[in-house]
Amino acid sequence: MARPREFDEAVVLDAAIQCFWTKGFEATSMRDLIDVMGITGASLYNAFGDKRALYRRALTHYLESTFGERVARLESTAPPRQAIELFFGEIIDRSMTDAQHRGCLMVNSALEAASHDPESQAIVDDFLCRAEQFFRRCVEAGQQNGSISRSQTVEDLARFLLSLLLGIRVLARAKAPRAMMESVIRPAFALLDSDVPDGATAPPQPLILESQR
């Protein structure tokens, strides 16, 4: 009979995420992981496998606990146009509170380990697909209720917003100031609003960028 695990899987995966996120996949050693996760080497291997297998588990956990949580919350609590605005506002806020300027673990992974590992690449691809689908749903719903411009197709706007998300995350890693990130986002909202009647996009608290507060 297998012994029950003596650690909280979510907690140790969070620790592994922080280590990979800070040092990158290649520079992170198993000793680093054992130290930050607070478990023995045997427990790590038994629960997660080797470093690459642990990395995949960490990526999946990161995807669900950050992006997945944010999308589910915003789609259930905000109108579609405002959900997009709040999404980017939270991304900027999160970027500015990261003193290490690490950017996005998924974007970093796309540029590092995922390029050499098909299974890690599949997780990154899933993130990109889910992000695009989130924007598609918001844009389609917004165009239907009149809060988002119909001047561009749903597909084009969704992919434009996806590229904007990736660009913001790269800027965060490059230590860009908040004002720069906000100036990148403002034209996107102008495009969403380009042929929308006055008042159609006005939620109770529509202005979420720091420079507009």
C-alpha positions in Angstrom: 0.0 0.0 0.0 1.4 3.4 -1.1 2.2 5.8 1.6 0.3 9.1 1.5 2.3 12.1 0.4 3.6 14.3 3.2 3.4 17.5 1.3 0.8 19.7 -0.4 1.3 19.3 -4.1 0.0 22.7 -5.0 2.4 24.4 -2.5 5.5 22.5 -3.8 4.5 23.2 -7.4 4.2 26.9 -6.6 7.7 26.8 -5.2 9.0 25.0 -8.3 7.3 27.6 -10.5 9.1 30.5 -8.7 12.4 28.7 -9.2 11.9 28.0 -12.9 10.5 31.5 -13.4 13.4 33.2 -11.8 16.3 31.1 -13.1 14.9 29.6 -16.3 14.7 25.9 -17.1 18.3 25.3 -18.1 19.9 27.2 -15.2 17.7 25.5 -12.6 19.3 22.4 -11.0 17.6 19.6 -9.2 19.3 20.7 -6.0 17.7 24.2 -6.5 14.3 22.5 -6.8 14.8 20.2 -3.8 15.8 23.2 -1.7 12.9 25.5 -2.7 10.3 22.8 -2.6 11.3 21.5 0.8 11.1 17.8 -0.1 13.6 15.1 -0.5 15.1 14.1 -3.9 13.3 10.7 -3.6 10.0 12.4 -3.0 10.5 14.7 -5.9 11.3 11.9 -8.3 8.5 9.7 -7.1 5.9 12.4 -7.3 7.0 14.3 -10.4 9.7 12.5 -12.3 12.8 14.2 -13.7 13.4 17.9 -14.1 11.7 18.2 -17.5 8.6 16.3 -16.2 8.4 18.5 -13.2 8.7 21.6 -15.5 5.7 20.4 -17.5 3.7 19.9 -14.3 4.7 23.4 -13.1 3.7 25.0 -16.4 0.3 23.3 -16.3 -0.2 24.4 -12.7 0.9 27.9 -13.6 -1.5 28.0 -16.5 -4.5 27.0 -14.5 -3.8 29.0 -11.3 -3.0 32.3 -13.1 -4.4 32.6 -16.6 -7.2 30.0 -16.1 -8.4 31.7 -12.9 -8.3 35.2 -14.3 -10.3 34.3 -17.4 -12.9 32.4 -15.5 -13.3 35.2 -13.0 -13.5 38.0 -15.5 -15.9 36.2 -17.9 -18.3 35.5 -15.0 -18.2 39.0 -13.5 -17.6 41.6 -16.2 -19.2 42.5 -19.5 -17.1 41.5 -22.5 -15.6 44.9 -23.4 -14.7 45.5 -19.8 -13.4 42.0 -19.3 -10.7 42.7 -21.9 -9.8 46.0 -20.3 -9.6 44.5 -16.8 -7.6 41.6 -18.1 -4.8 43.9 -19.4 -5.0 46.1 -16.4 -4.3 43.1 -14.2 -1.5 42.0 -16.4 0.2 45.4 -16.1 -0.4 45.5 -12.3 1.1 42.0 -11.9 4.1 43.0 -14.1 4.8 46.2 -12.1 4.7 44.3 -8.7 7.3 41.8 -9.8 10.5 43.3 -8.6 12.5 40.7 -10.6 10.9 41.7 -13.9 10.5 38.0 -14.9 7.7 38.6 -17.5 5.4 35.6 -18.2 6.5 32.1 -17.5 4.6 30.8 -20.6 6.3 33.4 -22.9 9.7 32.7 -21.3 9.1 29.0 -21.9 8.2 29.5 -25.5 11.6 31.1 -25.9 13.6 28.5 -23.9 12.7 24.9 -23.0 9.6 24.5 -25.1 11.6 24.9 -28.3 13.5 21.7 -27.4 10.6 19.7 -25.9 7.4 18.9 -27.8 5.4 18.2 -24.6 6.4 21.6 -23.1 5.6 23.2 -26.4 2.2 21.7 -26.4 1.4 23.3 -23.0 2.6 26.7 -24.4 0.4 26.1 -27.5 -2.5 25.4 -25.3 -2.0 28.7 -23.5 -1.9 30.6 -26.8 -5.0 28.9 -28.0 -6.9 29.5 -24.8 -5.8 33.2 -24.7 -7.0 33.6 -28.3 -10.3 31.9 -27.5 -10.9 34.1 -24.5 -10.4 37.2 -26.7 -12.6 35.7 -29.4 -15.4 35.1 -27.0 -15.2 38.7 -25.6 -15.0 40.3 -29.0 -17.8 38.3 -30.4 -20.1 39.0 -27.5 -19.0 42.7 -27.5 -19.8 43.0 -31.2 -23.2 41.4 -30.6 -24.2 43.8 -27.8 -22.7 46.8 -29.5 -19.9 47.5 -27.0 -17.1 46.5 -29.4 -16.5 47.8 -33.0 -17.4 45.7 -36.0 -14.7 47.4 -38.1 -12.5 44.3 -37.8 -13.3 40.6 -37.8 -13.5 38.7 -34.6 -10.5 36.6 -35.6 -8.4 39.6 -36.5 -9.2 41.4 -33.2 -8.6 38.3 -31.1 -5.2 37.7 -32.6 -4.3 41.4 -32.4 -5.1 41.3 -28.6 -3.1 38.0 -28.3 -0.1 39.7 -29.9 -0.6 42.7 -27.6 -0.6 40.4 -24.5 2.7 38.8 -25.6 4.2 42.1 -26.3 3.3 43.5 -22.9 4.8 40.5 -21.2 8.1 41.0 -23.1 8.1 44.7 -22.2 7.7 43.6 -18.6 10.8 41.5 -18.8 12.6 44.3 -20.4 11.8 46.5 -17.3 9.5 48.9 -19.3 7.8 51.5 -17.1 4.1 51.4 -16.5 3.5 54.5 -18.7 5.0 52.6 -21.7 2.8 49.6 -21.2 -0.3 51.7 -20.9 0.6 53.7 -24.0 0.8 50.4 -25.9 -2.6 49.4 -24.7 -4.5 52.6 -25.3 -4.6 52.4 -29.1 -6.0 48.9 -28.8 -9.0 50.1 -26.8 -9.4 53.0 -29.3 -9.7 50.3 -32.1 -12.2 48.3 -30.1 -14.3 51.5 -29.7 -13.7 52.9 -33.2 -17.4 52.9 -34.4 -19.2 52.3 -31.2 -21.9 54.8 -30.2 -21.1 57.1 -27.3 -22.1 55.4 -24.0 -22.2 51.9 -25.4 -18.9 50.9 -23.7 -19.3 52.8 -20.4 -19.3 50.3 -17.5 -19.6 51.6 -13.9 -15.8 51.9 -13.6 -14.4 51.8 -17.2 -11.0 53.4 -16.7 -8.5 50.9 -15.2 -5.1 52.1 -16.4 -3.0 53.7 -13.7 -2.4 56.9 -15.6 -6.1 57.4 -16.0 -7.0 56.8 -12.4 
